[in-house]
Structure formats: C-alpha cells, structure tokens
Amino acid sequence: MGGIAILLAVTVTYALLARRLDRLSVTAPMIFVAGGFALGPDGAGLLNLSLESDVVLTRSPRSP
C-alpha cells in the first residue's frame, strides 16, 4: 500500500507543477522515470516493487 501512496504523491506533485515544467520542456515521462530512480531500490529505497508485489501485474505468455 505504501508504494501506491508514493506513486500517487508523485502524480499529484507533477499535476501541480505541470505548467511550470512544460515551460522548461520537462515531460511527464521524464519526471516519472526520475522519480522511479530516486525512490526505487537504487535510490532512497522507498519504492520496492517486485514481480510478486500487488502493484505489479504480470501476464503469462499466450500458448500458440
């Protein structure tokens, strides 16, 4: 649940700053990738997602 709250906080922060960031040619994908690096296991370690977590949806390959 903490991961979802962090993702929501990054989304709301971007929404509040989007107009200013647009003038600097900073796009949403740039912000979310930077946020993922900063908050992920290689950064602050606040956002720990694995393939087994509830936030990540994985699909098995389709059989021919």
WOPE-V24613 format. One record per backbone hydrogen bond with DSSP energy under -0.5 kcal/mol. CO is the residue of the C=O (numbers start at 1). NH is the residue of the N-H. If there is no record, write none. Layout:
BEGIN
{{CO/NH} {CO/NH}}
END
This chain:
BEGIN
{{1/5} {2/6} {3/7} {4/8} {5/9} {6/10} {7/11} {8/12} {9/13} {10/14} {11/15} {12/16} {13/17} {14/18} {17/21} {18/22} {19/23} {20/24} {21/24} {21/26} {22/25} {25/27} {27/31} {28/32} {29/33} {30/34} {31/35} {32/36} {33/37} {34/38} {35/39} {36/40} {38/44} {39/46} {39/47} {40/43} {40/45} {46/48} {47/49} {50/53} {56/58}}
END
